[in-house]
């Protein structure tokens, strides 16, 4: 009897142990499932930025800076970007429906333009800068007259040489009459609907996605010595040394755009200009109608003569006469002609201009002086500049048809 009882106790003990093991196993499985679920949610959150849009930042550009420069009042969303792209290519935003933003900032020319011709085939006095990486500019336009991409987007719409609409009310009316836009603006901007501000916000959101990196130079600076030629390497030494390019076309890991974003008078188009007389005339025009100052500055910026005053039109400071923003150099090979007025047709022309020390004038930047570069050295600099071209942008340029000035089909 004693043995049977002992056996019974052993059996009960085994049963309890087995049950405990089973319960422990199921608890472990449940905890593991919960952990996997939480981990999965964290991965999704990490992959989805707060604004609901995942930017594709090319190699060589700082992703952190891109995020920092998104305005709090204009968050990025896929639907807003799509709306901005539609507006960017829409010729109906011009007075005669022949010109869009893309006409003068054409994807086929790296979002710049060879001709800079607006409505009625009117030609402005300024060369169209590229939109690529423009979100990184501290100020917009050659003279910095717009503080943001949003403000920049508003001005060409009503410039008589560019898109020619009489005023922003006319732009809003035109867009409001288009049924598809009524629905899309309501979806993207809600009760704000169609205003000049929401139009500009949509276009600016699209432009902030127009980025360019992944160039041979990016790979070289990251350590790939075979990414660029020996001539380009010599050019890089000159860029940082004898040629003194780095003085204004600054480059570093946090701002890899080859620009100090400052304004300099290097003597472009200064020959035969009577700057004091032009400045007096500009002040008279602006003082006569101060309420329209912003629009008048925008119009004078594209007018022969006044255009050469540069940053002065914005600041009214004599030291800024003839000063223009240092352009970024990424994709420079694809965005000819060069300088604010398109006066230099090739990269070699640009380097020859700098080599002679620019054009003497009373406001010439103190850093301008003859460089005494030899012909082979200038050729090496050209080879370096070509390495700043994005592989992705080059492929896109080669595969896209240029914009036309044919009227929007009725």
KELUM-872919 format. One record per residue (C-alpha): x, y, z. Coordinates in steps of 0.001 Angstrom, whole numbers, padded with zeros to 6 digits, always signed. Example, Ala and Ser with C-alpha at 12.3 -4.5 7.8 and 13.67 -1.06 7.14 Angstrom:
<rs>
+012300-004500+007800/+013670-001060+007140/
</rs>
This chain:
<rs>
+000000+000000+000000/+002840+002309+000893/+004482+001687-002497/+001234+002328-004410/+000725+005632-002555/+004279+006647-003303/+003774+005879-006997/+000592+007916-006989/+002402+010931-005510/+005135+010661-008159/+002522+010527-010917/+000777+013611-009538/+004067+015450-009310/+004936+014603-012938/+001494+015790-014069/+001875+019104-012222/+005371+019656-013658/+004136+018875-017178/+001209+021284-016744/+003523+024002-015407/+005877+023548-018358/+002953+023791-020773/+001633+026960-019145/+005120+028487-019158/+005509+027585-022854/+002236+029256-023830/+003081+032373-021779/+006456+032564-023536/+004790+032236-026951/+002311+034986-026065/+005097+037303-024873/+007125+036612-027991/+004131+037383-030222/+003552+040614-028317/+007234+041564-028660/+007185+040858-032396/+004046+042973-032792/+005571+045909-030884/+008827+045654-032861/+006890+045650-036111/+004982+048785-035113/+008234+050523-034167/+009761+049683-037570/+006772+051158-039391/+006936+054324-037273/+010660+054661-037933/+010121+054271-041678/+007313+056814-041766/+008352+060415-041005/+006018+062616-038938/+004791+064469-042038/+003783+061288-043834/+006272+061596-046700/+009506+059659-047101/+011982+061727-049102/+014465+059993-051359/+017669+061828-050503/+020423+061151-053061/+023867+060006-051976/+026019+063006-051090/+023220+065232-049737/+022541+065656-045986/+019184+064075-045123/+019108+065817-041737/+019352+069245-043374/+016531+068405-045795/+014268+067567-042860/+015248+070712-040958/+014399+072976-043895/+010784+071824-044313/+008620+074742-043084/+006331+074011-040147/+003435+075678-041975/+003933+073661-045163/+004453+069981-044232/+005219+067506-047009/+002513+065057-048070/+002303+062897-051207/-000972+064511-052308/+000398+068045-051916/+003538+067166-053863/+001449+065639-056673/-000700+068782-056793/+002415+070973-056882/+003873+068955-059745/+000637+069373-061699/+000696+073151-061176/+004410+073323-062048/+003751+071907-065521/+000395+073664-066121/+000508+076370-068811/-002940+077589-067794/-001249+079547-065015/+000108+082022-067625/-001866+084801-069286/-001919+083219-072761/-001652+079611-071547/+001693+079038-073309/+004143+079119-070392/+004439+077047-067218/+007067+076989-064472/+008626+074074-066383/+009033+076188-069520/+011928+078097-067951/+012917+075362-065500/+012817+072409-067844/+013613+068833-066716/+015294+068354-070107/+017860+071008-069162/+018295+069994-065510/+015413+072251-064422/+017084+075340-065870/+016612+076888-069340/+018745+077742-072339/+016603+080676-073499/+014587+082109-070559/+011735+083250-072820/+008332+083998-071312/+004869+084877-072619/+004743+086589-075980/+008309+085370-076546/+009560+088099-074214/+013122+087553-073096/+014241+088517-069613/+017663+089841-068674/+018333+087037-066180/+019491+083479-066779/+017112+080866-065305/+018836+079073-062392/+018144+075408-061804/+015414+074313-059405/+017504+071261-058455/+018525+071512-054786/+017008+075020-054653/+015405+074184-051318/+018892+074475-049805/+019281+078117-050914/+019251+080575-048036/+017504+083069-050324/+015904+082595-053743/+016671+084270-057123/+020043+085628-058214/+019532+088714-056035/+017873+086966-053066/+014636+088928-053389/+012512+086011-052143/+013161+084464-048707/+011491+081098-049419/+010436+078807-052261/+006829+079727-051473/+007475+083438-052001/+009602+082705-055064/+006782+080724-056676/+004393+083688-056502/+006467+086235-058403/+006900+084738-061926/+003121+084258-062154/+002573+088030-062301/+005820+089167-063918/+004920+090603-067364/+008005+089017-068945/+007477+085554-067449/+003903+084277-067049/+002173+087613-067392/-000924+087291-065197/-002184+090779-064156/-002206+089993-060418/-002527+087155-057918/-006311+087487-057820/-006351+086616-061523/-004177+083565-060846/-006528+082350-058109/-009548+082941-060351/-007954+080979-063215/-007110+078013-060985/-010514+078136-059250/-012301+077754-062593/-010628+074391-063227/-012833+071617-061812/-010016+069169-061103/-008195+071749-059000/-011301+072528-056974/-011394+068933-055740/-007648+068560-055263/-007172+071783-053288/-010119+070882-051056/-008542+067492-050407/-005037+068847-049723/-005744+072176-048002/-009240+071687-046613/-011080+074895-045719/-008186+077071-046946/-009066+076039-050502/-007507+077851-053462/-005509+080954-052544/-002240+082352-053836/-000603+081006-050663/-001878+077448-051139/-000921+077535-054825/+002611+078594-053841/+002788+076020-051035/+001920+073182-053401/+004498+074256-056000/+007163+074710-053303/+006432+071257-051871/+007038+069717-055286/+010238+071712-055763/+011574+070421-052434/+011571+066932-053943/+013763+068010-056863/+017122+066899-055535/+020386+065982-057192/+023347+064074-055799/+025070+060751-056474/+027784+062271-058644/+031243+060858-059383/+032632+063571-057087/+030407+062367-054228/+031902+058898-054586/+035413+060329-054796/+035035+062433-051662/+033629+059347-049898/+036878+057500-050607/+036579+055989-054106/+039788+057157-055781/+038731+055639-059102/+035492+057661-059293/+037106+060623-061093/+039994+061063-063523/+043507+062208-062709/+042756+065485-064507/+039740+066049-062235/+041875+065303-059161/+044347+067970-060291/+041355+070246-060792/+040243+069608-057194/+043694+070652-055936/+043451+073839-058003/+039883+074434-056806/+041131+074441-053213/+044390+076232-053954/+045676+078359-056806/+042286+078898-058478/+040719+079934-055137/+037267+078650-056171/+036640+077318-052663/+036629+080889-051296/+033049+081367-052507/+032039+077925-053797/+032422+076369-050372/+032036+072632-049856/+031754+070585-046678/+029834+067600-045328/+027006+069671-043832/+026644+071950-046874/+027948+070074-049934/+026569+072500-052532/+029677+074461-053606/+028231+077828-052542/+028584+080241-049636/+025090+081536-050597/+026431+085093-050299/+026397+087927-052840/+029458+089109-054738/+030287+091600-057470/+032654+089749-059787/+032291+092203-062661/+029846+090294-064871/+028303+092787-067359/+029943+095678-065473/+031674+096975-068579/+030250+100324-069756/+027650+100350-066939/+026978+103646-065153/+026030+102043-061828/+025448+105298-059858/+023034+106572-062511/+021192+103240-062660/+020924+103159-058867/+019415+106663-058749/+016845+105754-061381/+015926+102567-059516/+015374+104499-056267/+013159+107009-058092/+010988+104208-059523/+010632+102457-056175/+010012+105659-054181/+007253+106685-056604/+005133+103610-055783/+006236+102051-052449/+003086+099901-052164/+004145+097971-055279/+007814+097757-054279/+007998+093945-054258/+006475+093600-057724/+008509+096524-059113/+011754+094962-057859/+010760+091691-059514/+010069+093485-062811/+013276+095534-062719/+015283+092390-061966/+014423+091121-065457/+014727+094483-067221/+017884+095397-069173/+020012+097861-067246/+018240+097668-063900/+018955+093936-063815/+022699+094600-063480/+022178+096339-060129/+021744+092874-058610/+021343+092677-054832/+021125+096494-054618/+017519+096372-055867/+016620+094460-052696/+018781+096125-050025/+019282+099656-051479/+022801+099445-050058/+025518+100884-052358/+027901+098067-051382/+025493+095586-053034/+025524+097218-056472/+026313+094581-059089/+026349+091752-056541/+024770+088383-057277/+024428+085153-055339/+027141+082522-055600/+025543+079778-057658/+025678+076136-056598/+027853+073984-058867/+026095+070619-058813/+025057+069650-062370/+026708+072835-063663/+027734+070961-066810/+024044+070598-067759/+022827+074141-067055/+024557+076369-069639/+024675+079296-070251/+026339+080680-067134/+026353+083753-064875/+023247+085731-063918/+022837+087058-067462/+023888+083958-069407/+026895+085839-070799/+029339+082913-070572/+028405+080037-072880/+030750+077260-071723/+032485+076176-068536/+035818+077093-070066/+034492+080609-070784/+033603+080948-067097/+037066+079887-065957/+038742+082243-068444/+036611+085081-067036/+037738+084312-063485/+041323+083804-064606/+041551+087394-065826/+040160+088678-062517/+036659+089565-063646/+035692+093017-064966/+037024+096026-063090/+034369+098284-061529/+034106+100385-058344/+032195+097639-056512/+034346+094669-057560/+034645+092068-054801/+037968+092310-052993/+038672+088639-053640/+038709+089068-057417/+042165+089166-058985/+044025+087507-061884/+044741+083826-061155/+047515+083175-063696/+046194+079705-064526/+047752+077926-067495/+045610+076428-070257/+046128+072857-068956/+045150+073993-065453/+041951+075572-066738/+041144+072347-068604/+041669+070364-065382/+039144+072629-063628/+036610+071962-066380/+037122+068221-065888/+036516+068639-062168/+033292+070590-062718/+031957+067799-064900/+032340+065349-062000/+029760+067376-060048/+027064+066098-062426/+024649+063582-060926/+024494+060254-062741/+020731+060191-062123/+020173+063732-063407/+022250+063073-066509/+020168+060002-067352/+016951+061940-066835/+018106+064834-069027/+019035+062414-071800/+015649+060684-071729/+013184+063620-071484/+011785+065705-074327/+012133+069480-073865/+009083+071549-072944/+007315+073365-075792/+005587+076725-075901/+002530+075379-077651/-000687+076753-076074/-002530+074563-073577/-005083+072510-075579/-008589+073871-075162/
</rs>
